[in-house]
Amino acid sequence: MTSTGQDISVYFRTELEDAGDIDLVVVLPTFRRPEHVVKTLKTIVSQRPDISFATVVVENDNEGLAGAQAAKDFFLGHPSESIVIVAHQRGNCHAYNAGWSMALETYPNLKAIAIIDDDEVAAPEWLDCLITVQETTGADMVGGPQLPVFEGDGGQKWKRHPVFTPHYDTTGPVPILYSSGNVLVSRSVLDAMPQPFLDPAFNFIGGGDADFYSRSKEQGFCFAWAADAWVAETVPARRTSASWIRARSLRNGAISTMLEHRRDPSFGGRMRTFAKSLALLGASIPRGIELWSKSGLASAGLYHFYVAIGRLMAEFGLVNEQYRTPEKN
């Protein structure tokens, strides 16, 4: 490994093209999923967009390095423009920041980055769909659906739960995005936004991506949705347990409060957020009944209640670090 001087080490690199010819970089963070990261890579290298692209794999397990080794072995057998790096500081924000910074540092004429997670596989036309929607809408960032694929029996019903439902259904401009697990980010955004791009304060909570989008929107950047640019996300059986879904719902609420406090940290702003949380708590009963009826899932009926409770808990600093213990996430 060679050091880059940014608490990032280059583990492996394949140079098949001039770095100046690369227009797009796919960034793939990974943490202790060596088997699945290979599945993800297979769907990345099979993409055939009309522009030259490279792949940057970001290993965030500083000790095990199983994902880095798996990616290296894959690229040795499937040569393509690629870099495997190690982000030595643990945390998903550190991993994303390392990958984005490496892409900018290595490929001077980069036009955009696309991000996919190591528990996902991409549709055959994934990159083409993201690029096409970006070109037709002029959006600075384009997201796509993360479609859950549940492990174990009886998982299909959970597709109707809001924790697993894509935020939008239709291709076109949207107010904002929420997830970094399937997104195209234009170079103009990367040049304008301060580094680190994702705030490490969200490393183990989640929400660093939502915070980044919120700050980007304040800077005037716009968003779009590409319904056909889907990725399939493997969902382990433990994520359909009542405790996990409750924790994720509470976390979603807590993140929304944190983002609202960041946008307006004044006393008046905090009081408005608190009042909104109380209003959402009151509305959670009729909204829950409606969602239960629509989805057919009794547990889905509790989603808005838990979100409201999570918002109120965050007012007192009670935020669950769901990513702190990866084997339980």
BALO-511697 format. One line per field, with one value per residue (C-alpha): y, x negated, z negated; residue number from 1; residue in three letters. Coordinates in Angstrom, 3 decimals, always signed. Layout:
BEGIN
Y: c(Y  ...);
X: c(X  ...);
Z: c(Z  ...);
num: c(NUM  ...);
residuo: c(ALA  ...);
END
This chain:
BEGIN
Y: c(+0.000  +3.570  +6.564  +9.549  +11.758  +12.058  +9.084  +7.125  +4.388  +3.043  -0.731  -1.581  +0.206  -0.784  +1.930  +1.080  +4.600  +8.058  +9.594  +12.708  +10.694  +9.521  +11.394  +9.377  +7.527  +4.931  +5.042  +1.835  +1.946  -1.460  -2.762  -6.482  -7.713  -9.289  -11.755  -9.184  -6.531  -8.920  -9.234  -5.449  -5.121  -7.603  -5.338  -2.225  -3.471  -4.755  -1.204  +0.253  +4.014  +6.194  +7.829  +6.457  +5.572  +4.202  +2.449  +3.466  +0.865  +2.232  -0.315  +0.940  -2.073  -0.885  -4.174  -6.998  -5.615  -8.503  -6.222  -4.641  -8.053  -9.296  -6.213  -6.591  -10.244  -9.289  -6.578  -8.889  -11.223  -8.470  -5.668  -2.237  +1.283  +0.945  +1.938  +0.173  +2.404  +2.072  +4.788  +4.344  +6.280  +4.132  +5.513  +5.713  +9.461  +8.968  +6.240  +8.333  +11.353  +9.268  +7.903  +11.261  +12.954  +10.188  +10.506  +14.255  +13.881  +11.136  +12.137  +15.841  +15.988  +14.184  +15.284  +13.297  +10.501  +7.732  +5.976  +2.455  +0.485  -2.924  -4.617  -3.618  -4.772  -2.417  -2.677  -3.356  +0.210  +1.836  +4.379  +5.153  +5.903  +8.200  +10.072  +10.410  +11.889  +14.267  +15.470  +15.842  +17.573  +19.528  +18.384  +18.588  +15.325  +12.361  +9.547  +6.192  +3.542  +1.008  -1.999  -4.399  -8.083  -9.842  -12.839  -15.653  -16.612  -14.200  -11.085  -9.799  -8.199  -5.794  -4.057  -2.143  -0.775  +2.877  +1.983  +0.053  +2.053  +4.331  +7.996  +8.692  +6.751  +8.925  +10.104  +13.848  +16.781  +16.249  +18.593  +16.753  +13.355  +11.356  +8.424  +8.171  +4.472  +5.187  +8.662  +10.627  +13.802  +16.360  +17.873  +21.343  +20.177  +18.651  +21.834  +24.114  +22.206  +22.354  +19.300  +17.012  +16.565  +14.421  +15.562  +12.861  +13.751  +11.465  +8.556  +6.087  +7.675  +7.844  +10.940  +12.403  +12.112  +13.845  +16.635  +16.993  +17.274  +19.803  +21.996  +21.581  +22.699  +25.825  +26.539  +26.396  +22.902  +20.884  +17.235  +14.665  +11.059  +8.276  +5.565  +3.129  +3.545  +0.976  -1.014  -4.152  -4.024  -7.243  -7.007  -9.549  -11.190  -9.276  -6.043  -7.261  -7.685  -5.354  -3.993  -3.101  -1.432  +0.497  +1.647  +2.735  +4.640  +6.421  +7.223  +8.704  +11.014  +11.997  +12.859  +15.125  +17.067  +17.346  +18.692  +21.240  +22.436  +22.838  +24.874  +27.166  +26.848  +29.908  +29.584  +30.375  +27.735  +25.097  +25.956  +25.595  +22.189  +21.111  +22.287  +20.437  +17.251  +17.551  +18.131  +15.078  +13.024  +14.063  +13.303  +9.942  +8.098  +8.953  +8.751  +5.367  +4.005  +5.203  +3.637  +0.370  +0.225  +1.061  -1.313  -4.129  -4.115  -3.422  -2.568  +0.077  +1.836  +2.625  +4.229  +7.843  +7.443  +6.239  +9.007  +11.616  +10.025  +9.938  +13.643  +14.430  +12.195  +14.056  +17.282  +15.791  +14.325  +10.783  +9.561  +5.898  +5.190  +2.334  +1.893  +1.664  -2.129  -3.376  -6.969  -5.715  -3.256);
X: c(+0.000  -1.106  +0.060  +1.856  +1.228  +4.951  +5.341  +6.054  +3.851  +3.852  +4.148  +4.257  +4.585  +5.125  +4.332  +5.688  +6.528  +5.090  +6.480  +7.424  +9.814  +11.990  +15.297  +17.117  +16.061  +18.154  +17.396  +18.067  +17.520  +17.244  +17.124  +16.882  +18.881  +16.158  +18.487  +21.122  +18.670  +17.661  +21.327  +21.531  +18.351  +19.604  +22.565  +20.367  +17.819  +20.631  +21.992  +21.490  +22.106  +21.000  +18.314  +15.122  +15.420  +13.350  +14.181  +12.900  +13.449  +13.120  +12.254  +13.316  +12.182  +8.695  +7.761  +9.420  +9.070  +11.184  +13.112  +9.940  +8.431  +11.639  +11.751  +8.080  +8.584  +11.626  +9.811  +6.867  +9.310  +11.429  +9.026  +10.638  +9.696  +9.826  +8.388  +8.801  +8.103  +8.269  +9.989  +8.270  +10.831  +13.879  +17.299  +19.455  +18.920  +15.152  +15.472  +17.574  +15.317  +12.224  +13.707  +14.931  +11.619  +9.636  +11.776  +11.149  +7.446  +6.846  +9.049  +8.623  +11.362  +13.963  +17.524  +19.485  +19.325  +21.851  +22.192  +23.350  +23.104  +21.531  +24.866  +26.332  +26.191  +26.851  +29.358  +27.741  +28.443  +27.873  +25.235  +26.900  +30.187  +28.569  +26.631  +29.648  +31.840  +29.047  +28.705  +32.449  +33.298  +30.099  +30.152  +26.958  +27.687  +29.773  +30.953  +32.499  +34.467  +32.873  +35.155  +34.992  +34.260  +35.050  +33.125  +35.138  +38.782  +41.672  +39.653  +41.632  +44.354  +41.793  +41.413  +44.553  +43.015  +41.878  +38.434  +37.845  +39.949  +38.230  +38.886  +40.210  +41.949  +41.601  +38.616  +38.054  +37.139  +37.654  +37.313  +34.377  +32.710  +32.139  +29.789  +26.252  +26.642  +27.632  +26.859  +25.008  +23.273  +22.056  +18.584  +20.029  +21.361  +18.042  +16.177  +18.574  +19.206  +16.633  +14.674  +15.206  +18.297  +20.185  +19.991  +18.267  +20.652  +23.114  +20.651  +22.509  +25.957  +26.511  +27.868  +24.583  +25.948  +29.230  +27.240  +25.069  +28.141  +29.714  +26.612  +26.331  +29.927  +29.175  +26.390  +28.881  +28.221  +31.159  +32.187  +33.892  +35.072  +34.317  +36.913  +35.207  +31.742  +32.471  +30.142  +31.194  +30.261  +29.765  +31.636  +30.595  +33.330  +32.363  +33.508  +37.089  +37.180  +39.450  +36.502  +34.453  +37.357  +38.250  +34.633  +34.464  +37.743  +36.579  +33.284  +35.068  +36.961  +33.842  +31.992  +34.813  +34.630  +30.839  +31.062  +33.710  +31.551  +28.623  +30.663  +31.929  +30.056  +31.720  +34.005  +36.988  +35.927  +35.548  +38.989  +40.515  +38.875  +40.167  +43.682  +43.509  +42.482  +45.462  +47.773  +46.372  +46.870  +50.520  +50.959  +49.224  +52.393  +54.558  +51.531  +50.652  +54.141  +54.068  +50.646  +51.721  +54.751  +52.734  +49.813  +51.606  +48.819  +49.783  +46.157  +46.155  +48.901  +46.405  +43.845  +45.012  +45.364  +41.771  +40.501  +42.200  +40.804  +37.338  +37.623  +38.504  +35.756  +33.194  +34.184  +32.580  +29.545  +30.919  +29.868  +29.218  +25.887  +27.276  +24.054  +21.810  +22.245  +22.220  +23.180  +26.471  +27.213);
Z: c(+0.000  +0.659  -1.359  +0.152  -2.879  -3.707  -6.057  -2.885  -1.441  +2.102  +1.851  +5.551  +8.870  +12.496  +15.054  +18.485  +19.688  +19.410  +16.213  +18.166  +20.342  +17.438  +17.239  +14.577  +11.428  +9.620  +5.885  +3.932  +0.148  -1.523  -5.085  -5.875  -2.887  -0.711  +1.008  +1.843  +2.989  +5.778  +6.809  +6.898  +8.932  +11.531  +12.238  +12.329  +14.867  +17.091  +17.520  +20.979  +20.816  +23.716  +21.566  +20.036  +16.374  +13.519  +10.249  +6.826  +4.093  +0.549  -2.132  -5.568  -7.606  -8.453  -10.106  -8.185  -4.635  -3.311  -0.976  +0.403  +1.109  +2.713  +4.950  +5.880  +6.810  +8.869  +10.818  +11.460  +13.180  +14.765  +15.731  +15.840  +14.809  +11.031  +7.674  +4.335  +1.365  -2.416  -4.438  -7.788  -9.844  -10.408  -9.601  -6.503  -6.076  -6.176  -3.550  -1.169  -1.628  -0.900  +2.318  +3.562  +2.761  +4.465  +7.590  +7.769  +7.051  +9.611  +12.554  +13.397  +16.057  +13.988  +14.759  +12.167  +9.628  +9.137  +5.790  +5.037  +1.782  +1.226  +0.458  +3.830  +7.445  +10.325  +13.140  +16.550  +17.724  +14.333  +15.353  +18.690  +16.917  +14.356  +17.034  +19.344  +16.602  +15.585  +19.168  +19.808  +16.529  +15.957  +12.324  +10.330  +8.522  +9.685  +7.427  +8.182  +6.277  +3.957  +4.345  +1.390  +1.931  -1.337  -2.562  -4.129  -3.758  -3.993  -3.308  -0.329  -2.462  -3.935  -0.584  -1.541  -4.752  -4.449  -5.787  -2.538  -0.071  +2.513  +1.905  +5.409  +8.174  +11.263  +13.296  +13.270  +11.008  +7.265  +4.259  +2.665  +2.286  -0.889  -0.252  +1.122  +1.925  +5.526  +6.803  +9.481  +8.265  +10.797  +10.667  +10.107  +6.732  +5.706  +6.646  +4.774  +1.545  -1.259  -2.289  -4.051  -1.900  -4.418  -8.024  -10.161  -13.000  -11.178  -10.834  -13.040  -13.041  -9.315  -7.660  -6.462  -2.931  -3.829  -5.509  -2.393  -0.168  -2.522  -2.452  +1.325  +1.764  -0.268  +2.243  +5.113  +6.472  +7.788  +7.874  +10.066  +9.853  +12.343  +11.764  +14.155  +12.597  +9.911  +7.731  +5.857  +2.172  +0.218  -3.082  -5.750  -7.793  -10.946  -9.303  -9.278  -13.045  -14.996  -16.975  -13.880  -12.092  -15.242  -15.629  -11.984  -12.283  -15.451  -13.745  -10.721  -13.043  -14.947  -11.742  -10.589  -13.861  -13.613  -10.063  -11.010  -13.914  -11.549  -9.095  -11.848  -15.165  -16.689  -19.690  -17.494  -14.991  -17.672  -19.067  -15.599  -15.222  -18.622  -17.767  -14.451  -16.260  -18.619  -15.663  -13.884  -17.034  -17.144  -13.443  -13.698  -14.731  -11.695  -9.391  -10.856  -10.341  -6.732  -6.133  -7.765  -5.507  -2.412  -3.055  -4.838  -7.440  -11.032  -11.838  -9.099  -11.006  -13.759  -11.463  -11.779  -15.556  -15.914  -13.615  -15.797  -18.972  -17.401  -16.586  -20.199  -21.590  -19.482  -21.220  -24.326  -22.553  -22.474  -19.031  -18.283  -16.550  -14.508  -12.498  -15.561  -15.793  -12.180  -12.928  -14.366  -11.604);
num: c(1  2  3  4  5  6  7  8  9  10  11  12  13  14  15  16  17  18  19  20  21  22  23  24  25  26  27  28  29  30  31  32  33  34  35  36  37  38  39  40  41  42  43  44  45  46  47  48  49  50  51  52  53  54  55  56  57  58  59  60  61  62  63  64  65  66  67  68  69  70  71  72  73  74  75  76  77  78  79  80  81  82  83  84  85  86  87  88  89  90  91  92  93  94  95  96  97  98  99  100  101  102  103  104  105  106  107  108  109  110  111  112  113  114  115  116  117  118  119  120  121  122  123  124  125  126  127  128  129  130  131  132  133  134  135  136  137  138  139  140  141  142  143  144  145  146  147  148  149  150  151  152  153  154  155  156  157  158  159  160  161  162  163  164  165  166  167  168  169  170  171  172  173  174  175  176  177  178  179  180  181  182  183  184  185  186  187  188  189  190  191  192  193  194  195  196  197  198  199  200  201  202  203  204  205  206  207  208  209  210  211  212  213  214  215  216  217  218  219  220  221  222  223  224  225  226  227  228  229  230  231  232  233  234  235  236  237  238  239  240  241  242  243  244  245  246  247  248  249  250  251  252  253  254  255  256  257  258  259  260  261  262  263  264  265  266  267  268  269  270  271  272  273  274  275  276  277  278  279  280  281  282  283  284  285  286  287  288  289  290  291  292  293  294  295  296  297  298  299  300  301  302  303  304  305  306  307  308  309  310  311  312  313  314  315  316  317  318  319  320  321  322  323  324  325  326  327  328  329);
residuo: c(MET  THR  SER  THR  GLY  GLN  ASP  ILE  SER  VAL  TYR  PHE  ARG  THR  GLU  LEU  GLU  ASP  ALA  GLY  ASP  ILE  ASP  LEU  VAL  VAL  VAL  LEU  PRO  THR  PHE  ARG  ARG  PRO  GLU  HIS  VAL  VAL  LYS  THR  LEU  LYS  THR  ILE  VAL  SER  GLN  ARG  PRO  ASP  ILE  SER  PHE  ALA  THR  VAL  VAL  VAL  GLU  ASN  ASP  ASN  GLU  GLY  LEU  ALA  GLY  ALA  GLN  ALA  ALA  LYS  ASP  PHE  PHE  LEU  GLY  HIS  PRO  SER  GLU  SER  ILE  VAL  ILE  VAL  ALA  HIS  GLN  ARG  GLY  ASN  CYS  HIS  ALA  TYR  ASN  ALA  GLY  TRP  SER  MET  ALA  LEU  GLU  THR  TYR  PRO  ASN  LEU  LYS  ALA  ILE  ALA  ILE  ILE  ASP  ASP  ASP  GLU  VAL  ALA  ALA  PRO  GLU  TRP  LEU  ASP  CYS  LEU  ILE  THR  VAL  GLN  GLU  THR  THR  GLY  ALA  ASP  MET  VAL  GLY  GLY  PRO  GLN  LEU  PRO  VAL  PHE  GLU  GLY  ASP  GLY  GLY  GLN  LYS  TRP  LYS  ARG  HIS  PRO  VAL  PHE  THR  PRO  HIS  TYR  ASP  THR  THR  GLY  PRO  VAL  PRO  ILE  LEU  TYR  SER  SER  GLY  ASN  VAL  LEU  VAL  SER  ARG  SER  VAL  LEU  ASP  ALA  MET  PRO  GLN  PRO  PHE  LEU  ASP  PRO  ALA  PHE  ASN  PHE  ILE  GLY  GLY  GLY  ASP  ALA  ASP  PHE  TYR  SER  ARG  SER  LYS  GLU  GLN  GLY  PHE  CYS  PHE  ALA  TRP  ALA  ALA  ASP  ALA  TRP  VAL  ALA  GLU  THR  VAL  PRO  ALA  ARG  ARG  THR  SER  ALA  SER  TRP  ILE  ARG  ALA  ARG  SER  LEU  ARG  ASN  GLY  ALA  ILE  SER  THR  MET  LEU  GLU  HIS  ARG  ARG  ASP  PRO  SER  PHE  GLY  GLY  ARG  MET  ARG  THR  PHE  ALA  LYS  SER  LEU  ALA  LEU  LEU  GLY  ALA  SER  ILE  PRO  ARG  GLY  ILE  GLU  LEU  TRP  SER  LYS  SER  GLY  LEU  ALA  SER  ALA  GLY  LEU  TYR  HIS  PHE  TYR  VAL  ALA  ILE  GLY  ARG  LEU  MET  ALA  GLU  PHE  GLY  LEU  VAL  ASN  GLU  GLN  TYR  ARG  THR  PRO  GLU  LYS  ASN);
END
